[in-house]
């Protein structure tokens, strides 16, 4: 293909790609109501990272996100999660946590401690990851 014909074709491809990206973004950005749409009955685990405390308990999911939003780090380049205030020790050392899906284990741990190249829900005690198990079942053709 001649160079004079390549340029309009490439511009056309770029325009189509941008249009598709815009459409996908628009379709996925539906108004879901945000934090206010979360049920008052939903909860999530949290764990204190203060070595003297290590409290772990469930909090309302809506309140958790409201507190996160209110305490968000104003630095957009921050790479650490926002710590909330622990109700047990009153220190800003409370983080979102997971309870191990392995019923024989049941350990509550701070989310994502397994590392950046692993599943955020990997239990540090028994190694169980519910995300990994779901993916294995999907690859095997199970639902």
Backbone bond lengths (Angstrom), bond angles and torsions (degrees), N, CA, C in turn:
res aa  C-N    CA-C-N  psi(-1)  N-CA   C-N-CA  omega(-1)  CA-C   N-CA-C  phi
1 X - - - 1.451 - - 1.527 108.38 -
2 X 1.304 115.36 139.61 1.465 120.94 -179.72 1.531 110.32 -70.60
3 X 1.340 115.48 152.04 1.466 120.87 178.76 1.523 111.75 -60.67
4 X 1.322 117.21 -34.66 1.466 120.18 -178.83 1.530 111.59 -68.06
5 X 1.336 117.89 -24.67 1.468 121.36 178.83 1.526 111.45 -91.90
6 X 1.330 117.39 -24.15 1.458 121.13 -179.16 1.526 111.97 -66.45
7 X 1.327 116.15 -40.19 1.466 120.27 -175.12 1.531 112.11 -60.78
8 X 1.352 120.46 -50.39 1.467 119.24 178.86 1.534 112.49 -63.36
9 X 1.336 117.12 -34.78 1.464 120.14 178.97 1.532 109.74 -65.80
10 X 1.328 116.97 -45.16 1.460 121.03 179.13 1.530 111.40 -63.32
11 X 1.312 117.10 -40.66 1.465 120.71 177.38 1.522 109.77 -63.31
12 X 1.318 117.22 -41.05 1.466 121.64 177.98 1.519 111.46 -61.84
13 X 1.329 116.88 -43.71 1.470 121.37 179.08 1.522 110.18 -62.89
14 X 1.317 117.03 -43.06 1.466 121.06 179.87 1.526 110.61 -63.45
15 X 1.324 117.41 -43.35 1.470 121.54 179.96 1.523 110.24 -62.88
16 X 1.330 117.45 -43.26 1.466 121.09 179.39 1.531 109.79 -63.72
17 X 1.333 117.58 -44.40 1.465 120.98 179.29 1.522 111.44 -60.84
18 X 1.325 117.44 -43.68 1.462 120.94 178.34 1.523 111.48 -64.18
19 X 1.322 116.32 -39.05 1.468 120.07 178.93 1.530 110.57 -64.71
20 X 1.325 116.50 -43.14 1.468 120.45 178.94 1.527 109.69 -64.57
21 X 1.330 117.86 -44.26 1.464 120.99 178.44 1.527 111.20 -60.49
22 X 1.325 116.23 -41.80 1.464 120.17 177.90 1.515 111.89 -63.79
23 X 1.320 117.40 -41.06 1.457 122.16 179.79 1.525 110.60 -65.56
24 X 1.322 117.23 -44.56 1.465 121.10 178.90 1.531 110.10 -61.81
25 X 1.310 117.23 -44.64 1.464 121.45 178.49 1.533 110.58 -60.60
26 X 1.321 116.59 -44.66 1.458 120.80 179.90 1.530 110.96 -62.92
27 X 1.328 116.72 -43.18 1.465 120.73 -177.49 1.534 111.40 -67.13
28 X 1.322 117.51 -33.42 1.460 121.03 -177.51 1.519 112.66 -86.22
29 X 1.319 118.58 -8.96 1.459 120.61 -175.84 1.518 112.41 -99.13
30 X 1.312 116.44 29.77 1.448 120.22 179.73 1.520 111.24 -57.81
31 X 1.313 117.54 154.00 1.461 122.30 -178.57 1.517 108.91 -75.53
32 X 1.337 117.00 102.23 1.455 120.92 -178.74 1.528 111.70 -96.65
33 X 1.316 117.79 3.07 1.451 121.10 176.51 1.514 114.19 88.73
34 X 1.319 118.53 -10.97 1.453 122.29 177.15 1.514 113.02 64.23
35 X 1.308 115.88 -146.92 1.460 122.36 -175.92 1.529 111.53 -60.62
36 X 1.322 116.65 -36.90 1.468 119.62 -177.51 1.524 113.57 -64.97
37 X 1.330 117.39 -19.10 1.459 119.94 -179.66 1.530 112.33 -83.46
38 X 1.330 117.85 -6.88 1.462 121.28 179.50 1.519 109.19 -75.09
39 X 1.311 115.45 133.82 1.465 121.52 179.99 1.530 110.04 -65.89
40 X 1.324 116.07 145.02 1.460 121.25 177.64 1.529 111.73 -68.11
41 X 1.330 117.34 -15.63 1.461 121.93 -178.37 1.535 112.89 -85.35
42 X 1.343 117.73 -16.24 1.461 120.20 -177.89 1.519 110.59 -75.94
43 X 1.334 115.09 139.55 1.462 120.79 -179.72 1.525 110.64 -130.18
44 X 1.318 115.29 168.64 1.467 120.90 173.17 1.520 108.19 -148.01
45 X 1.312 114.97 153.40 1.453 121.14 178.58 1.522 110.34 -79.11
46 X 1.318 116.08 145.87 1.460 122.93 172.51 1.527 107.02 -135.09
47 X 1.329 115.41 155.23 1.464 119.98 179.23 1.517 109.14 -141.65
48 X 1.328 115.44 138.27 1.449 121.93 178.43 1.531 108.76 -82.27
49 X 1.324 115.99 132.81 1.460 121.55 -179.32 1.531 111.91 -95.47
50 X 1.329 117.25 5.06 1.463 122.54 176.75 1.536 107.40 -73.58
51 X 1.349 118.64 118.22 1.470 120.86 -177.30 1.525 113.78 -56.78
52 X 1.323 117.21 -26.36 1.466 120.41 -179.65 1.529 112.07 -82.42
53 X 1.327 117.74 -10.46 1.459 121.20 -175.25 1.535 112.15 -116.20
54 X 1.310 116.99 -67.56 1.473 124.71 -179.08 1.533 113.02 57.27
55 X 1.345 118.17 27.29 1.459 121.48 178.89 1.523 109.83 -62.59
56 X 1.310 116.21 147.45 1.463 122.31 175.13 1.522 108.11 -140.04
57 X 1.312 115.17 131.58 1.455 119.91 -177.15 1.532 109.36 -161.54
58 X 1.332 115.52 168.65 1.461 120.85 178.18 1.526 109.25 -96.88
59 X 1.331 115.35 144.85 1.465 122.07 175.82 1.520 107.68 -130.07
60 X 1.320 115.71 160.47 1.451 120.04 175.89 1.526 110.27 -63.01
61 X 1.324 117.58 133.28 1.462 121.78 -177.54 1.528 111.25 -61.76
62 X 1.337 116.42 -40.88 1.462 119.99 -179.96 1.532 110.31 -62.96
63 X 1.328 116.85 -46.80 1.469 121.05 179.27 1.523 110.58 -63.38
64 X 1.325 117.20 -39.03 1.462 121.46 179.27 1.531 110.01 -58.56
65 X 1.343 117.02 -49.02 1.461 120.10 -179.27 1.538 111.96 -68.59
66 X 1.325 117.14 -35.20 1.464 119.80 176.28 1.531 110.60 -63.66
67 X 1.330 116.40 -42.88 1.469 120.46 178.63 1.524 110.75 -65.86
68 X 1.321 116.96 -40.97 1.464 120.41 177.23 1.521 110.85 -59.91
69 X 1.323 115.12 -46.09 1.464 120.06 -179.31 1.534 110.82 -62.06
70 X 1.320 116.91 -40.46 1.460 121.27 -179.07 1.534 112.22 -70.53
71 X 1.319 117.26 -27.50 1.468 121.50 -175.95 1.523 113.42 -106.63
72 X 1.326 116.78 11.41 1.454 119.38 -175.75 1.518 112.21 -59.55
73 X 1.321 115.36 140.77 1.459 121.81 178.84 1.528 108.52 -64.81
74 X 1.333 118.86 125.10 1.463 120.68 -178.33 1.532 113.01 -70.19
75 X 1.318 117.93 -11.56 1.452 121.88 179.45 1.530 109.34 -83.36
76 X 1.336 119.32 111.42 1.470 120.75 -177.99 1.522 113.10 -67.23
77 X 1.329 117.55 -14.42 1.463 120.97 179.92 1.535 111.96 -94.12
78 X 1.321 117.71 3.17 1.462 121.24 -178.70 1.526 110.39 -62.11
79 X 1.310 116.42 139.06 1.463 120.48 -178.09 1.524 112.31 -110.97
80 X 1.311 117.75 -0.05 1.455 120.18 179.67 1.523 109.93 -105.15
81 X 1.327 114.06 152.46 1.461 119.71 178.22 1.519 109.83 -70.21
82 X 1.323 116.01 155.16 1.458 121.63 177.88 1.519 109.26 -78.08
83 X 1.317 116.58 125.97 1.462 121.12 177.36 1.522 109.15 -87.76
84 X 1.312 115.71 139.46 1.461 121.46 176.03 1.521 108.37 -103.15
85 X 1.327 116.91 171.14 1.460 121.88 -179.30 1.520 110.14 -85.48
86 X 1.313 115.87 125.79 1.468 122.27 179.31 1.524 109.51 -73.93
87 X 1.323 116.80 135.25 1.464 120.05 -179.53 1.532 112.10 -75.20
88 X 1.339 116.97 -16.27 1.469 120.27 -179.66 1.525 112.21 -86.45
89 X 1.349 118.04 -48.64 1.468 120.77 -174.88 1.532 112.93 -107.32
90 X 1.322 117.05 -6.68 1.465 123.43 178.30 1.537 113.19 62.41
91 X 1.324 116.93 27.56 1.467 122.45 176.89 1.530 108.75 -108.45
92 X 1.337 116.13 152.46 1.466 120.57 176.41 1.530 108.18 -81.45
93 X 1.325 114.81 79.75 1.460 120.77 -176.71 1.527 111.39 -146.65
94 X 1.329 116.95 24.13 1.457 121.96 -177.33 1.522 109.74 -101.84
95 X 1.336 116.63 129.52 1.462 122.17 -177.53 1.520 110.68 -130.03
96 X 1.334 115.25 157.85 1.453 121.31 175.09 1.516 109.64 -60.54
97 X 1.322 115.90 140.78 1.461 120.46 -175.72 1.521 110.80 -136.51
98 X 1.304 114.74 169.67 1.468 123.20 176.05 1.512 107.75 -126.04
99 X 1.320 114.64 150.65 1.463 120.11 171.39 1.517 105.83 -103.10
100 X 1.316 116.76 130.24 1.454 121.57 -177.45 1.526 110.52 -53.90
101 X 1.333 115.61 133.23 1.461 121.50 -179.20 1.525 112.15 -72.42
102 X 1.317 116.94 -16.23 1.459 122.32 178.35 1.531 107.61 -75.92
103 X 1.327 116.83 110.81 1.465 120.38 -175.98 1.525 112.46 -63.11
104 X 1.329 117.88 -24.79 1.464 120.68 177.57 1.524 111.17 -74.56
105 X 1.332 117.27 -16.72 1.465 121.74 -177.51 1.531 109.87 -103.59
106 X 1.337 117.26 -70.96 1.463 121.97 176.45 1.513 116.47 70.31
107 X 1.329 118.02 14.94 1.460 121.90 -179.60 1.529 109.92 -67.54
108 X 1.324 117.00 141.12 1.459 122.43 174.18 1.522 106.68 -99.76
109 X 1.339 116.13 126.47 1.461 120.62 -176.35 1.520 110.53 -137.74
110 X 1.327 116.37 153.87 1.457 121.86 179.20 1.518 108.31 -67.50
111 X 1.312 115.65 130.73 1.462 122.60 -176.68 1.526 111.76 -60.33
112 X 1.315 115.84 136.43 1.452 121.24 172.80 1.509 115.76 83.68
113 X 1.327 119.08 11.17 1.463 119.65 -178.13 1.525 112.40 -76.59
114 X 1.331 116.97 -9.91 1.464 119.93 -179.14 1.523 111.40 -69.39
115 X 1.310 117.69 -21.30 1.455 120.92 178.78 1.517 111.71 119.40
116 X 1.328 116.69 165.26 1.459 120.49 -174.65 1.523 114.66 -69.97
117 X 1.330 118.13 -20.01 1.464 121.06 -178.52 1.517 112.58 -99.84
118 X 1.324 117.38 15.89 1.455 121.13 -177.91 1.522 109.60 -130.52
119 X 1.317 116.49 172.59 1.464 121.70 178.54 1.526 109.62 -72.44
120 X 1.327 116.37 138.43 1.471 121.70 -176.80 1.519 112.31 -65.20
121 X 1.332 117.13 -19.81 1.468 120.00 -177.31 1.536 112.55 -100.64
122 X 1.338 118.54 16.79 1.475 120.76 179.38 1.522 109.26 -73.05
123 X 1.320 115.76 122.73 1.466 121.92 -179.84 1.529 109.87 -71.00
124 X 1.333 117.51 129.46 1.462 119.81 179.72 1.531 113.09 -71.92
125 X 1.337 117.06 -16.56 1.463 119.70 -178.63 1.528 112.44 -90.03
126 X 1.340 116.91 -53.86 1.470 119.33 -174.71 1.531 113.25 -106.15
127 X 1.333 117.91 -10.40 1.469 121.03 177.64 1.517 114.98 83.73
128 X 1.322 118.82 1.88 1.462 122.95 -179.10 1.528 110.49 -67.50
129 X 1.350 115.93 139.30 1.461 122.00 173.43 1.519 107.87 -136.51
130 X 1.323 116.55 114.34 1.465 120.96 179.81 1.525 110.66 -65.04
131 X 1.335 117.53 -37.47 1.467 121.50 178.20 1.522 109.83 -60.88
132 X 1.319 116.86 -44.98 1.464 121.04 179.66 1.526 110.99 -62.13
133 X 1.330 117.22 -42.24 1.464 121.21 -179.98 1.530 111.43 -63.70
134 X 1.335 116.58 -41.84 1.472 121.04 178.49 1.523 109.92 -62.45
135 X 1.322 117.02 -43.97 1.467 120.95 179.93 1.522 111.35 -64.38
136 X 1.317 117.74 -38.99 1.465 121.00 178.13 1.528 110.46 -63.15
137 X 1.343 116.34 -42.61 1.475 119.92 179.12 1.520 110.97 -63.94
138 X 1.344 117.20 -41.26 1.462 120.27 178.18 1.513 111.54 -62.29
139 X 1.331 116.65 -43.61 1.472 120.28 179.60 1.523 111.57 -64.53
140 X 1.326 116.33 -30.51 1.452 120.93 178.57 1.530 112.40 -81.92
141 X 1.338 116.31 -1.21 1.466 120.28 177.97 1.503 114.66 90.46
142 X 1.319 116.79 4.57 1.470 120.45 177.81 1.516 109.23 -89.33
143 X 1.304 117.25 162.07 1.466 121.16 176.12 1.451 108.68 -117.76
